Amino acid sequence: MSIDLKTIKHISKLARISVDQQRAEKLTLKLRTDEVKSKNIREQIIKNSPQDNEDYFVVPKVIE
């Protein structure tokens, strides 16, 4: 979902805040490419588990 100037004006009216044209243009979302920055860190994450397990992250039971 993209946020255009019309949507920003509508939301600002509903929220009863004043947003001028220059400020509204800065609030619109800019598209960026999706890219994976961390690859193959599964083993590092599993090492942080309180209990040893190879398949998933094990945490202590909270509710009995």
Phi and psi restraints in degrees (range 20) as a CNS / XPLOR table:
assign (resid 1 and name C) (resid 2 and name N)
       (resid 2 and name CA) (resid 2 and name C) 1.0 -102.4 20.0 2
assign (resid 2 and name N) (resid 2 and name CA)
       (resid 2 and name C) (resid 3 and name N) 1.0 150.7 20.0 2
assign (resid 2 and name C) (resid 3 and name N)
       (resid 3 and name CA) (resid 3 and name C) 1.0 -107.3 20.0 2
assign (resid 3 and name N) (resid 3 and name CA)
       (resid 3 and name C) (resid 4 and name N) 1.0 116.3 20.0 2
assign (resid 3 and name C) (resid 4 and name N)
       (resid 4 and name CA) (resid 4 and name C) 1.0 -103.7 20.0 2
assign (resid 4 and name N) (resid 4 and name CA)
       (resid 4 and name C) (resid 5 and name N) 1.0 177.8 20.0 2
assign (resid 4 and name C) (resid 5 and name N)
       (resid 5 and name CA) (resid 5 and name C) 1.0 -62.1 20.0 2
assign (resid 5 and name N) (resid 5 and name CA)
       (resid 5 and name C) (resid 6 and name N) 1.0 -35.8 20.0 2
assign (resid 5 and name C) (resid 6 and name N)
       (resid 6 and name CA) (resid 6 and name C) 1.0 -63.2 20.0 2
assign (resid 6 and name N) (resid 6 and name CA)
       (resid 6 and name C) (resid 7 and name N) 1.0 -41.8 20.0 2
assign (resid 6 and name C) (resid 7 and name N)
       (resid 7 and name CA) (resid 7 and name C) 1.0 -65.9 20.0 2
assign (resid 7 and name N) (resid 7 and name CA)
       (resid 7 and name C) (resid 8 and name N) 1.0 -41.4 20.0 2
assign (resid 7 and name C) (resid 8 and name N)
       (resid 8 and name CA) (resid 8 and name C) 1.0 -62.1 20.0 2
assign (resid 8 and name N) (resid 8 and name CA)
       (resid 8 and name C) (resid 9 and name N) 1.0 -44.8 20.0 2
assign (resid 8 and name C) (resid 9 and name N)
       (resid 9 and name CA) (resid 9 and name C) 1.0 -62.4 20.0 2
assign (resid 9 and name N) (resid 9 and name CA)
       (resid 9 and name C) (resid 10 and name N) 1.0 -40.7 20.0 2
assign (resid 9 and name C) (resid 10 and name N)
       (resid 10 and name CA) (resid 10 and name C) 1.0 -64.7 20.0 2
assign (resid 10 and name N) (resid 10 and name CA)
       (resid 10 and name C) (resid 11 and name N) 1.0 -45.3 20.0 2
assign (resid 10 and name C) (resid 11 and name N)
       (resid 11 and name CA) (resid 11 and name C) 1.0 -65.7 20.0 2
assign (resid 11 and name N) (resid 11 and name CA)
       (resid 11 and name C) (resid 12 and name N) 1.0 -40.7 20.0 2
assign (resid 11 and name C) (resid 12 and name N)
       (resid 12 and name CA) (resid 12 and name C) 1.0 -65.3 20.0 2
assign (resid 12 and name N) (resid 12 and name CA)
       (resid 12 and name C) (resid 13 and name N) 1.0 -33.7 20.0 2
assign (resid 12 and name C) (resid 13 and name N)
       (resid 13 and name CA) (resid 13 and name C) 1.0 -67.9 20.0 2
assign (resid 13 and name N) (resid 13 and name CA)
       (resid 13 and name C) (resid 14 and name N) 1.0 -42.9 20.0 2
assign (resid 13 and name C) (resid 14 and name N)
       (resid 14 and name CA) (resid 14 and name C) 1.0 -64.2 20.0 2
assign (resid 14 and name N) (resid 14 and name CA)
       (resid 14 and name C) (resid 15 and name N) 1.0 -36.4 20.0 2
assign (resid 14 and name C) (resid 15 and name N)
       (resid 15 and name CA) (resid 15 and name C) 1.0 -83.8 20.0 2
assign (resid 15 and name N) (resid 15 and name CA)
       (resid 15 and name C) (resid 16 and name N) 1.0 -5.9 20.0 2
assign (resid 15 and name C) (resid 16 and name N)
       (resid 16 and name CA) (resid 16 and name C) 1.0 57.6 20.0 2
assign (resid 16 and name N) (resid 16 and name CA)
       (resid 16 and name C) (resid 17 and name N) 1.0 46.3 20.0 2
assign (resid 16 and name C) (resid 17 and name N)
       (resid 17 and name CA) (resid 17 and name C) 1.0 -122.0 20.0 2
assign (resid 17 and name N) (resid 17 and name CA)
       (resid 17 and name C) (resid 18 and name N) 1.0 151.3 20.0 2
assign (resid 17 and name C) (resid 18 and name N)
       (resid 18 and name CA) (resid 18 and name C) 1.0 -94.4 20.0 2
assign (resid 18 and name N) (resid 18 and name CA)
       (resid 18 and name C) (resid 19 and name N) 1.0 125.2 20.0 2
assign (resid 18 and name C) (resid 19 and name N)
       (resid 19 and name CA) (resid 19 and name C) 1.0 -129.2 20.0 2
assign (resid 19 and name N) (resid 19 and name CA)
       (resid 19 and name C) (resid 20 and name N) 1.0 115.7 20.0 2
assign (resid 19 and name C) (resid 20 and name N)
       (resid 20 and name CA) (resid 20 and name C) 1.0 -79.0 20.0 2
assign (resid 20 and name N) (resid 20 and name CA)
       (resid 20 and name C) (resid 21 and name N) 1.0 171.2 20.0 2
assign (resid 20 and name C) (resid 21 and name N)
       (resid 21 and name CA) (resid 21 and name C) 1.0 -59.7 20.0 2
assign (resid 21 and name N) (resid 21 and name CA)
       (resid 21 and name C) (resid 22 and name N) 1.0 -43.8 20.0 2
assign (resid 21 and name C) (resid 22 and name N)
       (resid 22 and name CA) (resid 22 and name C) 1.0 -63.9 20.0 2
assign (resid 22 and name N) (resid 22 and name CA)
       (resid 22 and name C) (resid 23 and name N) 1.0 -43.4 20.0 2
assign (resid 22 and name C) (resid 23 and name N)
       (resid 23 and name CA) (resid 23 and name C) 1.0 -67.1 20.0 2
assign (resid 23 and name N) (resid 23 and name CA)
       (resid 23 and name C) (resid 24 and name N) 1.0 -38.2 20.0 2
assign (resid 23 and name C) (resid 24 and name N)
       (resid 24 and name CA) (resid 24 and name C) 1.0 -64.2 20.0 2
assign (resid 24 and name N) (resid 24 and name CA)
       (resid 24 and name C) (resid 25 and name N) 1.0 -37.9 20.0 2
assign (resid 24 and name C) (resid 25 and name N)
       (resid 25 and name CA) (resid 25 and name C) 1.0 -66.3 20.0 2
assign (resid 25 and name N) (resid 25 and name CA)
       (resid 25 and name C) (resid 26 and name N) 1.0 -30.8 20.0 2
assign (resid 25 and name C) (resid 26 and name N)
       (resid 26 and name CA) (resid 26 and name C) 1.0 -75.6 20.0 2
assign (resid 26 and name N) (resid 26 and name CA)
       (resid 26 and name C) (resid 27 and name N) 1.0 -22.5 20.0 2
assign (resid 26 and name C) (resid 27 and name N)
       (resid 27 and name CA) (resid 27 and name C) 1.0 -82.8 20.0 2
assign (resid 27 and name N) (resid 27 and name CA)
       (resid 27 and name C) (resid 28 and name N) 1.0 -17.1 20.0 2
assign (resid 27 and name C) (resid 28 and name N)
       (resid 28 and name CA) (resid 28 and name C) 1.0 -69.1 20.0 2
assign (resid 28 and name N) (resid 28 and name CA)
       (resid 28 and name C) (resid 29 and name N) 1.0 142.8 20.0 2
assign (resid 28 and name C) (resid 29 and name N)
       (resid 29 and name CA) (resid 29 and name C) 1.0 -75.0 20.0 2
assign (resid 29 and name N) (resid 29 and name CA)
       (resid 29 and name C) (resid 30 and name N) 1.0 138.5 20.0 2
assign (resid 29 and name C) (resid 30 and name N)
       (resid 30 and name CA) (resid 30 and name C) 1.0 -99.3 20.0 2
assign (resid 30 and name N) (resid 30 and name CA)
       (resid 30 and name C) (resid 31 and name N) 1.0 137.1 20.0 2
assign (resid 30 and name C) (resid 31 and name N)
       (resid 31 and name CA) (resid 31 and name C) 1.0 -76.5 20.0 2
assign (resid 31 and name N) (resid 31 and name CA)
       (resid 31 and name C) (resid 32 and name N) 1.0 144.1 20.0 2
assign (resid 31 and name C) (resid 32 and name N)
       (resid 32 and name CA) (resid 32 and name C) 1.0 -139.5 20.0 2
assign (resid 32 and name N) (resid 32 and name CA)
       (resid 32 and name C) (resid 33 and name N) 1.0 159.1 20.0 2
assign (resid 32 and name C) (resid 33 and name N)
       (resid 33 and name CA) (resid 33 and name C) 1.0 -78.8 20.0 2
assign (resid 33 and name N) (resid 33 and name CA)
       (resid 33 and name C) (resid 34 and name N) 1.0 142.6 20.0 2
assign (resid 33 and name C) (resid 34 and name N)
       (resid 34 and name CA) (resid 34 and name C) 1.0 -83.1 20.0 2
assign (resid 34 and name N) (resid 34 and name CA)
       (resid 34 and name C) (resid 35 and name N) 1.0 129.5 20.0 2
assign (resid 34 and name C) (resid 35 and name N)
       (resid 35 and name CA) (resid 35 and name C) 1.0 -143.9 20.0 2
assign (resid 35 and name N) (resid 35 and name CA)
       (resid 35 and name C) (resid 36 and name N) 1.0 146.0 20.0 2
assign (resid 35 and name C) (resid 36 and name N)
       (resid 36 and name CA) (resid 36 and name C) 1.0 -83.5 20.0 2
assign (resid 36 and name N) (resid 36 and name CA)
       (resid 36 and name C) (resid 37 and name N) 1.0 124.6 20.0 2
assign (resid 36 and name C) (resid 37 and name N)
       (resid 37 and name CA) (resid 37 and name C) 1.0 -100.6 20.0 2
assign (resid 37 and name N) (resid 37 and name CA)
       (resid 37 and name C) (resid 38 and name N) 1.0 -27.0 20.0 2
assign (resid 37 and name C) (resid 38 and name N)
       (resid 38 and name CA) (resid 38 and name C) 1.0 -118.9 20.0 2
assign (resid 38 and name N) (resid 38 and name CA)
       (resid 38 and name C) (resid 39 and name N) 1.0 117.9 20.0 2
assign (resid 38 and name C) (resid 39 and name N)
       (resid 39 and name CA) (resid 39 and name C) 1.0 -114.6 20.0 2
assign (resid 39 and name N) (resid 39 and name CA)
       (resid 39 and name C) (resid 40 and name N) 1.0 141.4 20.0 2
assign (resid 39 and name C) (resid 40 and name N)
       (resid 40 and name CA) (resid 40 and name C) 1.0 52.1 20.0 2
assign (resid 40 and name N) (resid 40 and name CA)
       (resid 40 and name C) (resid 41 and name N) 1.0 52.2 20.0 2
assign (resid 40 and name C) (resid 41 and name N)
       (resid 41 and name CA) (resid 41 and name C) 1.0 -108.0 20.0 2
assign (resid 41 and name N) (resid 41 and name CA)
       (resid 41 and name C) (resid 42 and name N) 1.0 14.5 20.0 2
assign (resid 41 and name C) (resid 42 and name N)
       (resid 42 and name CA) (resid 42 and name C) 1.0 -56.7 20.0 2
assign (resid 42 and name N) (resid 42 and name CA)
       (resid 42 and name C) (resid 43 and name N) 1.0 -45.1 20.0 2
assign (resid 42 and name C) (resid 43 and name N)
       (resid 43 and name CA) (resid 43 and name C) 1.0 -63.4 20.0 2
assign (resid 43 and name N) (resid 43 and name CA)
       (resid 43 and name C) (resid 44 and name N) 1.0 -38.3 20.0 2
assign (resid 43 and name C) (resid 44 and name N)
       (resid 44 and name CA) (resid 44 and name C) 1.0 -65.9 20.0 2
assign (resid 44 and name N) (resid 44 and name CA)
       (resid 44 and name C) (resid 45 and name N) 1.0 -36.9 20.0 2
assign (resid 44 and name C) (resid 45 and name N)
       (resid 45 and name CA) (resid 45 and name C) 1.0 -69.9 20.0 2
assign (resid 45 and name N) (resid 45 and name CA)
       (resid 45 and name C) (resid 46 and name N) 1.0 -44.8 20.0 2
assign (resid 45 and name C) (resid 46 and name N)
       (resid 46 and name CA) (resid 46 and name C) 1.0 -63.3 20.0 2
assign (resid 46 and name N) (resid 46 and name CA)
       (resid 46 and name C) (resid 47 and name N) 1.0 -30.9 20.0 2
assign (resid 46 and name C) (resid 47 and name N)
       (resid 47 and name CA) (resid 47 and name C) 1.0 -62.3 20.0 2
assign (resid 47 and name N) (resid 47 and name CA)
       (resid 47 and name C) (resid 48 and name N) 1.0 -23.7 20.0 2
assign (resid 47 and name C) (resid 48 and name N)
       (resid 48 and name CA) (resid 48 and name C) 1.0 -82.1 20.0 2
assign (resid 48 and name N) (resid 48 and name CA)
       (resid 48 and name C) (resid 49 and name N) 1.0 -4.9 20.0 2
assign (resid 48 and name C) (resid 49 and name N)
       (resid 49 and name CA) (resid 49 and name C) 1.0 -68.7 20.0 2
assign (resid 49 and name N) (resid 49 and name CA)
       (resid 49 and name C) (resid 50 and name N) 1.0 139.5 20.0 2
assign (resid 49 and name C) (resid 50 and name N)
       (resid 50 and name CA) (resid 50 and name C) 1.0 -63.1 20.0 2
assign (resid 50 and name N) (resid 50 and name CA)
       (resid 50 and name C) (resid 51 and name N) 1.0 -29.2 20.0 2
assign (resid 50 and name C) (resid 51 and name N)
       (resid 51 and name CA) (resid 51 and name C) 1.0 -116.4 20.0 2
assign (resid 51 and name N) (resid 51 and name CA)
       (resid 51 and name C) (resid 52 and name N) 1.0 149.9 20.0 2
assign (resid 51 and name C) (resid 52 and name N)
       (resid 52 and name CA) (resid 52 and name C) 1.0 -76.1 20.0 2
assign (resid 52 and name N) (resid 52 and name CA)
       (resid 52 and name C) (resid 53 and name N) 1.0 129.7 20.0 2
assign (resid 52 and name C) (resid 53 and name N)
       (resid 53 and name CA) (resid 53 and name C) 1.0 -162.2 20.0 2
assign (resid 53 and name N) (resid 53 and name CA)
       (resid 53 and name C) (resid 54 and name N) 1.0 142.8 20.0 2
assign (resid 53 and name C) (resid 54 and name N)
       (resid 54 and name CA) (resid 54 and name C) 1.0 -91.1 20.0 2
assign (resid 54 and name N) (resid 54 and name CA)
       (resid 54 and name C) (resid 55 and name N) 1.0 -17.2 20.0 2
assign (resid 54 and name C) (resid 55 and name N)
       (resid 55 and name CA) (resid 55 and name C) 1.0 -103.1 20.0 2
assign (resid 55 and name N) (resid 55 and name CA)
       (resid 55 and name C) (resid 56 and name N) 1.0 -33.2 20.0 2
assign (resid 55 and name C) (resid 56 and name N)
       (resid 56 and name CA) (resid 56 and name C) 1.0 -152.0 20.0 2
assign (resid 56 and name N) (resid 56 and name CA)
       (resid 56 and name C) (resid 57 and name N) 1.0 170.8 20.0 2
assign (resid 56 and name C) (resid 57 and name N)
       (resid 57 and name CA) (resid 57 and name C) 1.0 -85.5 20.0 2
assign (resid 57 and name N) (resid 57 and name CA)
       (resid 57 and name C) (resid 58 and name N) 1.0 119.4 20.0 2
assign (resid 57 and name C) (resid 58 and name N)
       (resid 58 and name CA) (resid 58 and name C) 1.0 -100.1 20.0 2
assign (resid 58 and name N) (resid 58 and name CA)
       (resid 58 and name C) (resid 59 and name N) 1.0 129.9 20.0 2
assign (resid 58 and name C) (resid 59 and name N)
       (resid 59 and name CA) (resid 59 and name C) 1.0 -123.4 20.0 2
assign (resid 59 and name N) (resid 59 and name CA)
       (resid 59 and name C) (resid 60 and name N) 1.0 157.4 20.0 2
assign (resid 59 and name C) (resid 60 and name N)
       (resid 60 and name CA) (resid 60 and name C) 1.0 -65.9 20.0 2
assign (resid 60 and name N) (resid 60 and name CA)
       (resid 60 and name C) (resid 61 and name N) 1.0 150.6 20.0 2
assign (resid 60 and name C) (resid 61 and name N)
       (resid 61 and name CA) (resid 61 and name C) 1.0 -68.4 20.0 2
assign (resid 61 and name N) (resid 61 and name CA)
       (resid 61 and name C) (resid 62 and name N) 1.0 133.4 20.0 2
assign (resid 61 and name C) (resid 62 and name N)
       (resid 62 and name CA) (resid 62 and name C) 1.0 -100.9 20.0 2
assign (resid 62 and name N) (resid 62 and name CA)
       (resid 62 and name C) (resid 63 and name N) 1.0 -42.0 20.0 2
assign (resid 62 and name C) (resid 63 and name N)
       (resid 63 and name CA) (resid 63 and name C) 1.0 -110.1 20.0 2
assign (resid 63 and name N) (resid 63 and name CA)
       (resid 63 and name C) (resid 64 and name N) 1.0 132.6 20.0 2
